[in-house]
Amino acid sequence: MARRPVAVIPGSVAAIVVAALILGPLAAVLFRAGGAGWPSPADWAAVRFTLLQAALSALLSALFALPVARALARRRFPGRSAMILLMGAPFILPVIVAIAGLLTIFGRNGLVNTALGWWGLPPIDVFGLHGVLLAHVFFNLPLAVRLLLEGWRAIPAERFRTAAQLDMPPGAVFRLVEGPMLRERLPGILTVIFAICLSSFAVVLILGGGPAATTIELAIYQAFNFDFDLGKAAVLSALQIAIVTVAAILALRLAGTGMAAAGLDRPVQRWDGGAGLRLWDAAVMAVAALFVATPILLVALTGADSLRDLPSTVWSAAGVSVLVALASAALSVGLGLLLALPRRALFETIGLMTLAASPLVLGTGLFLLIRPFAFPGDHVLAMTAVVNAVMALPFVLRSLSPDIRGAEAAHGRLADSLSMAGWSRFRWLVLPRLRRPLGFAAGLAAALSMGDLGVIALFPSPDTATLPLEIYRLLGAYRMEAAAGASLLLTGLSFGIFALFDRVGRHADA
């Protein structure tokens, strides 16, 4: 009996909508420009640097995430849930706030260089390629850890029990039990991180250190801001989308189709590893926690004193940001489900393409498309929610798609024999195995929307502002203490909304 993919027609509609949201604004910008401008040699140099730093960032983030995720997967200890929650913090931090924390540690006058000076050692320079890689690993290592942890959780507990009964050494457990999961999930994780770093803007702008470290997104910004060359900006954006599309197709071809054997959904227990491995896991987790938590603590200490004296505009902007974040999360998770449920590579590729779309081009294109019918400033919050939902879609897909494929691979034939299709198939086969990743995906999408300064910065409304826009205005007015307090409030709200959704997902899964 043939398998019955769930929601093929709604998935097709969702794929068309997402493709239109990517290509429609791009076409509008090209039409407004009156043609395309061919990239200059400096633009091609930016393409080469972009590919280099994105590939290195993805490889380093995944390489360092593997031992951390494996240690968290096979150890149970007090505070484990708090550490897993901490692993989501850097990725949802506002970029400017997080970079400020990193510079406090690794900058010219930071803690590391101060310590090196005490020992008579030369200082390190955080600007340039190595600074960009450091920031990208800080942001993306925790994301890779969380995505890998979902993979370890999906391995049936019976496999580890069998490995323990056969007295398999840790190397054999890694190769035979955990290896298939990694072959399935790592290509998609690498692609997502590659795409994130491909479109990196603020990190390269602050830490790049000069024209030699220019990315495609920075070149798009320069084409908009300095030359107002819309044609060149559109061509560079299309090139960026094409690169990520090729990477997404390769990742989907390299990824597996899901673990073939089913489990009984029992809690996973581990018996592998002796005292040496326990010590190694403890050291790995301690280093990761120190690397992730220190910049966050410095951010908290900087803004704590001014948090009580924030102006009323900051609090109203915070309420607006929460509403936009909730709407963005609902839209992103809905689109992600519709794209992932049919298990079609084309749908997922379209979803992954969104991360390569330049927010500058999307915002400008939407402005040009809406302008003939209405004043875009009146709809800037709706535009912001839509763009944020589209930009978060790849993370939602990487959270949901492997579990959907795993559920179908394990129990799809049984569901077919029972003639389960449509809503009943989703409710009884997919949803019980999707509650935890749904919570993680919704929290991540909401938190990313909370910290975004994109469309609303291009077309700000004098009466309505989100919290990132209000921080930008405070910085422009040189109200540094208020900006630090607002940044701490934004960090707390972003982390809180992520933690709430993630906790609801883990509670429902339990």
N, C-alpha and C positions, 0 to 999 in steps of 0.2 A: 504494500500500500504506500502511495506517495506521501511524502511529508506535506503538511499544510502550513506554509509560512503565514505568520500572523500579520494582519494589517498591511497587506501589500499595497492596496489602493490608497489608504491614508498615508502610508509611507511615501508613495509616489508623489502625492500632493505636497507633503512636507518637503521632499527633496526639491520640487519645483519652486516652492516658496523660498527656501534657503538659497537656491541658485539665483533666483531673481533678486534677493536682497544683496547678493554679492555682485552680480553682473550688472544689475540695473543702475545703481549709483556710479559704477565704473563707466558704463556707457554714457551716462548723463554728463560726467566730467569730460569725457573725450569729445562729446558733441559740443559742449560749451567751449572747449578749447579750440574747436575748428580743425582738429587733426592731432596727430601724435608727433612728439618730438623724439628723435632717435637718441638713445643714451650716449653720453660722451665717454671718453676714456676714463675720466674720474668716476663716472657711474659704474663702469665695468670693474674698476678696482674696488668699489664699494660692494659689488656683487661677490667678488672673490673673498673679501674679508668677511662678509656676512656668512658665506658658506663655511669658511674655516672656523669662525668662532661658534657658530651654531652646532656644527658637527662635534667639535671638541667639548662644548658645554653639555651636549646630550650624552656623550660617551662618559665624561667624568661624573655627571650627576647619577647616571645609572650604575656606573662602576662602584661609586661610594655608597649608593643606596642598597645594593645587594646585601652586604654583610649586616647593615643596620636592620633591614626588613627581616632577614633571616633570624637575627638574634631576637627581635620582637616576636616573631612567629613561634619560636620554640621555647620561649621562657615565660613563666608566670611569676610576677613579683608585685609587691605593693607599689602603687603608683604607675603601673603599666598603662592603664587607661589615660592617665594624665599625660604621659609621654607620647602616646599615640596622638592625642589631641594636640600636643605641642608640635608634632610633625606637620600639622596643617597650618601653623601660624605664619611662617615666612611667606608662603605663597599668597596669602590673603592680606599681608601688610601693604599699605600704600607704598609704592616704589620709592618715592622721594624720602619717606620716613625711614624705610629700611636702609637705604643707601647712607643716610645720615648716621645711622647706628653702625654700619660697617666702617665708615670713615673714622668714627670715634675710636674704633679698634685698630684698623689697619692704615689709617691716613698718616700723613707726614708727622703730625703731632699726636698720633693715636697711641693706644696702650702698648701695642706691639713694638713700635719704633722707640717708645720711651724705654721699654725693657731692654731692647737691643742696645740703646745708648748706654745704659747702666753697665752692660757687659763689654762695652767698647767695640761693638759690632756695627757695621755700616747699616744705615736704614734701608728699608724696602720701599719701592715706589709702587703704589697701588694703581697708578694710572697706566693705561695701555691694554694690550690683549690680556695680560694676566689679571688685571683688575676686573675686566669684563667677565672673564671666566670665573673669578672668585664670586662676584655678585650673582652670576647665573647659577652657579652651584648652590649658593645659599638659598636662592628662591626655589630651585627645581629639585634639589635632592629630597626635601621633605615630600614634595608631590610624588616623586618616584617611589619613595618609601610607602606612602599610603596606597598607591595603586598596586604595588607589589604585595602589600599585606592583604589586599582583597584577593589576589591570586592564591596566596598561601592558605587563606581561609576557605577557598573553594576546593582545595584538595580534599577528597573524602578521608575521614578519620580512619577508615578501615585500612587504607594503604599504609599509614604509619604503624598501625597495630600489626599488620602483616610483616612490615620491615623489622619491627621489634622482635616478633616471634622467630624470624629468620636470622636474628642477631646481625643485621647489616651494619657495617661501619658507617660513620657519618658521610664519607665520600660516596659510598654506594647509595645512600639515601638521597643525597643531593643529585646524583646522576640519574637514578631510576625513578624516584618519586617526585622530586621537585623540578628536575630538568624539563620534563614535558610542559609543565605549567609556564616555566620561564621562556621556552621556545614559542609558546603561544602569546604571551603577554608583552615580552620585551620589545618586539618590533613596534607595536603600537605606542608603547610608552616612549621609546626613543623618538618616534615620529612627532608626538605631541610636544616633547621638550625641544626638539629641533625646530618646530614651527614657532614655539614661543620665543626662542632665542633669535630666530630669523627676523621676527618683527619687533625685536627689542628696540626701544627708543630712549627712554629716560636713562637706562643703565649706560648705554654707549655715549649719550650726550654728556653725562657727568664724568664717567670713568674712562672714556675712550682715549682721551689725551691728545687729540689732534686729528687732522685730516686723514692720516694713515689708518685710523680706526673708525671709518665711516661705514654704517650699514645701509641697506636699501631703505629702511624706514626713515633713517636720518636724512638720506638723500631726497626722499619724498617730502619731508618737512622743509628742507632747504628750497626745493622747487616751489613749494607753496609760499613760504614765508619771505624768501629773499627775491626770487625771480618771478613769482606768480606764473610759472610755466605749468599750466594744468595738463597739457599734453604729456610732458615728461613725467609728471607725477602719476598720471594714469598708466603710462607704459611701464614704469617701474613697479607699480602696484600689480599690474597684470603679470609681470615677470615673477614677482614674489609669489603670487597665487600659483603660477605654473610650477615653480620649484617645489612648493609644498604638495601640490597635487601628485607630482611624480613620486615624491617621498612617501605619500600616503598609499599610493598604489603598490609600491614595493613592500611597504610594511604589511599590507593586507595579504599580499601573496606569500610573504615569508611566515606570517602568523599561522598557527594551527587552527583547527576547526573546533576545538573544545576537547576536554578529556573524555575518553570513550566510556570509561566505567562509571557507574553511578554509586553514590553512597547513601547512607541512611540519615544524613543530616545530623550526625552526632557531634558533640563538641570534640575538637581535635586535642589529643593527648600525645606528648612526645616523650620518648625514652632514649633518644640518641644523644650521645655526647657525655663526656666525663668532666672532671674538675677543670682540666685544661680548657675545654671548649666553653664551660661556664664562665671562666675568667676572661676568655677572649670576648665572649658576647657582652659581658659587663663592661669591659674597656671600650668596645665599639659603641655601645649605647651611651656611655658617659661622654665620650668625645663628641658624638653627634648632638647630644643634649647641650653641651657647652657651646658648640658652634652655633646652634640655632637660638639658644635662649639668651646669650650675652647681648647681642644687639637689641633684642626686644626689651630686655631689662633696662638698657641704657636709654631707650626711647621713653620708657615709663618714668624713669627718674628725671628726665629732662622736662617733661610736661606736667608732672604731678603738681607742682607748686601753683601753676596758673590755671588749673582745671576748675577751681571754684569761682574764678572771676571772669568766666567767659561771657561775651555779650549775648544778648537774646537771639541775635541773628544766627549764631552758631547752633543753638538748640533747635530753632525752627528748620534750619538746613539739615540737621541730623534727622529730624522726622521725615523730611522729603526724601532723603537718601534711603531710609528704611523702606518707605513705600515703593520707591523705584526698584530697590533690590528685590523685594518680594515679587513684584510683577515680573521682573527680569528672570528670576529663578523659576517661577511657574512656567513662563513661556519657553525657557531653555530646556527644562526637564520634559515638558510636553513634546517639543520638537525632537529631543533626543530619543524618547521612547518610540515615537513614530518612525524615526530613521533606523533604529536598532532592531526593532521587533521583526521586520521581514528578513533580517540576516542577509542583506544584499550588499555586496562590496561597493557597488556604485553609490548607494545611499550613504554609506559611511564615508566614502571618499569625498562626497559633496560636503558632508558635515565637517570633516577635517580641513577642508579648504578654507573654511571661515576664519581660522586662526591666522591665515596668511593675508587675509584682506586687511588693508590699512584702515584703521579707524578714521584717519584724516580724510581719506578718499570716500569712505562710506558716509561720513557726516556731511561732507560737501555735496556728494551726489544726492543724498536724501533732501538736502536743502534745495537743490536745483529742481528735483522732481516735485516737491510740495509747493514751491513758490508760486507756480501759475494758479493754484487753486486756493491757497490759504497762506497766511503769514507764518513762516516756520517757527518763529519765536513763541507763538502760542501753543505749539505742540512739541516743544523741545524736550519735555520730560518723557513723553511717549516715545520720541525718537531715541532718547538716551536708553530707555528700557529695552527697546527693540535691538539696538546696536549691541548693548551689553549682553543680551541673551544670545545673539548670534556669535559674539566673541567667546562666550563660555561654552558653546556647543561642543567643541572637541573634547573638553574635559568631561562633560556629561557622557558623551559617547564612549570614551575610554573607561569610564566607571561602569557603565551599564552593559555594553556590548559583550564583553567576555562572559559575564554571568548568564546572559540570555543564550549565548551559543552553548555554554556548558549545560544549561538546563535542557535545551533541545537535544543535545548530543546524548545526554544521559537518559532522558525520559520521553523523548519525542516519539519513539516507536510505540511505547505504551499508550501515549495520548492519542496517536493515530488509530490504534486498535479500538479505543473507546470512543472514536469519532468526536474527539474534543477539538473545537475550533473557535475562533473569535474570542469573545469575552470570557467564556468558560475556560478556554485554554490558558489565557493570560492570567486569570484569577487563581486557578488551581495548580498550574505548572510553573509559570514564570514568576509571578508576584511573590510567593513565599521565599524565593531565593534571590529576590531583588530588593528587599526592604533596606538592608544595610547600605548597599551602593546607592540606592535612591536618596537616602538621607545624606550621604557624603556628597553626592552630585548636587543636590539642592543647596546644601550649605556652601559648597564651593562656588556655585553660580551666584548666589546672593552676596557672598563676601567679595567676590571679584567686582560685582556691580557697585558695592558700597565704596570701594576705593578708586573707581574709575574717574578719570578727568579727561573725557573725550569730546563727545558731541556738544555737551553743554558748555564747554570752554570755547568751542568755535562760534556758537550762537547763544551767548548767555542772555538770560532774561533779567531785567533790573529788579523784578519783584520776587522771583523764585530762584533759589540756588540749592545745589546739593552741597554736602559737607566738603568734598574735595575742592569744589569751586570757591567756597567760602574761605578755606585755608589759603588757596591761591590769592584771593583778594587781600587777606590779612598779610601775607608775605609781601604783596605789592605795596601795601601801606606801611611796611616796616614795623608791623606790630608782632614782633618775633615771639614774645611770651604768649600772647593769645594764640598765635599760630601753633606753638608747641603744645599748648593745652588742647586745642582743637584736633591736632594730629593724634594725641593720646586718646581723645574721645573717639576718633575715627577708628583707631586701632582696636579699642575695646569693643566698639559696636561690630566691626567686621569679624573679630574673633568670636564674639558672643553669638552672632547670628549663625556663624558656621558651626560652633559648638552645639547650639540648640538643635539644628537640623541633624547633625551627625549623631547626637545622643538619641534623638527620636528614632533614627534609623537603626541604631544598634539595639535600642530597647525593643523595637518591634521585631527585629531579627531574633533576639533572645526569647 
